[in-house]
Amino acid sequence: MDHFDFKAGELHCEAVPLSEIAREAGTPVYVYSAATIRHHARVMKAALEPTGDPLIAFAVKANPNPAVLAILAAEGLGADIVSIGEYRQARAAGILPDRILFSGVGKDKDEMAEALAGGVCQFNVESVEEARTLSEVAIEAGLTAPLGLRINPDVEAGTHAKITTGTADSKFGIPAREAMEAFRIASRLPGLKVQGITVHIGSQLTDLTPLEASFRRVGELIAALRNEGIAIDLADLGGGLGVPYEPGQPEPPTPAAYGAMVERVSKGWDVRLAFEPGRLIVANAGVLLARVIRVKPGERHPWIIVDAAMNDLMRPALYDAYHHIEAVRPSGDHIIANVVGPVCESGDTFAMARDMDRVDADDLVAFRSAGAYGAAMSSGYNSRPLTPEVLVDGKQWALVRRRVDLADCASLPLPKWLLPR
Ligand SMILES: *Cc1c(COP(=O)(O)O)cnc(C)c1O
């Protein structure tokens, strides 16, 4: 469900026509719907309510925009962070440290020290080596670091290889068969409070089976650890639930079905649960709004060249991802076309041989479901400015990231020896 709808023949975000935003903010531009973000947060809360009082920690990497984080903070969500930059963004948005989970395979000592002093809920640690470093940092600070170990359950998630994280040869987590020993070692290290177990097997999962298999591994480990006197208080089940991107494709499982599965599997665990949804909360709450620069004839199909490119929205180039592309004012005519950006890479391709609304030069198009891993992954490649972001909330809208021109040479320091004489 989202709040992008056609009214009087034009695509709107809530009550605002997209052409108004294009005119005033320029294109390309990301447009987010506050009502959709709130709706998704509430659907997720309702779906997980039967599992007790879970911590729902938004995966900040999906969309770190301060306005988005502020909306989610107001909805009571916490944050799953993977860098100290994300920690600061979450704190600045009003998310309390005891609702922050620190994930990631490469936290460095400075990052650990700052998050520890801030009082995060848990460090999700991915190796015994990392646990040793965290122990040193905690001793140095005179504090106790709350620790959960991330388990790699070795299940195939059935998603794109680049967003699969729970197979044996993945860099993430501790192999399940080594988990008991890792917990024993960590529980003997000074400065640590071993309290949690965590798992995250991948993203854009469209089947509950691999999730259920990995959660069962978690349950077995909780029981085995209790037997050894290692008490687990928090089981963090990660994120990963997929969203519908492509019309006509089977819909991914609903949050309610996911919640019911978790409730069934986690019965008797006697722990608090945590979740780290990213995409599910924001993907369908955003579009990338672009303008057609020109239509160039092609050998098989015309090339629709738009002013957005792979630097603005990397998912098609990186994951072969599908984004639905719609005219903001569809004429009713259709064409088969290739949709590309201006960047000098063949990978700068959004769609090939796509049956879509007929558009011409200067027409506006919307790339749907671009609210997750869109602006967050954008870059200035080809010396293109970072795309601005707009938040719509009912009838109002505001710019929530300016167009950032990284190519502004005047501000770049040239080394002294290269200065023109
Ligand atoms: C990326 C990530 C998430 C969020 O994944 P989604 O598919 O967006 O829900 C959650 N937890 C961890 C550890 C991650 O790396």
PDBQT file of the ligand as one rigid body, heavy atoms in Angstrom, charges set to zero:
ROOT
HETATM    1  C1  LIG A 501      20.654  -4.532   5.406  1.00  0.00    +0.000 C 
HETATM    2  C2  LIG A 501      20.367  -5.120   6.727  1.00  0.00    +0.000 A 
HETATM    3  C3  LIG A 501      19.066  -5.109   7.241  1.00  0.00    +0.000 A 
HETATM    4  C4  LIG A 501      17.877  -4.601   6.475  1.00  0.00    +0.000 C 
HETATM    5  O1  LIG A 501      17.532  -5.425   5.410  1.00  0.00    +0.000 OA
HETATM    6  P1  LIG A 501      16.154  -5.178   4.608  1.00  0.00    +0.000 P 
HETATM    7  O2  LIG A 501      16.183  -6.212   3.562  1.00  0.00    +0.000 OA
HETATM    8  O3  LIG A 501      16.201  -3.812   4.059  1.00  0.00    +0.000 OA
HETATM    9  O4  LIG A 501      15.043  -5.372   5.577  1.00  0.00    +0.000 OA
HETATM   10  C5  LIG A 501      18.869  -5.600   8.522  1.00  0.00    +0.000 A 
HETATM   11  N1  LIG A 501      19.896  -6.089   9.252  1.00  0.00    +0.000 NA
HETATM   12  C6  LIG A 501      21.163  -6.127   8.789  1.00  0.00    +0.000 A 
HETATM   13  C7  LIG A 501      22.239  -6.663   9.652  1.00  0.00    +0.000 C 
HETATM   14  C8  LIG A 501      21.439  -5.644   7.513  1.00  0.00    +0.000 A 
HETATM   15  O5  LIG A 501      22.688  -5.698   7.035  1.00  0.00    +0.000 OA
ENDROOT
TORSDOF 0
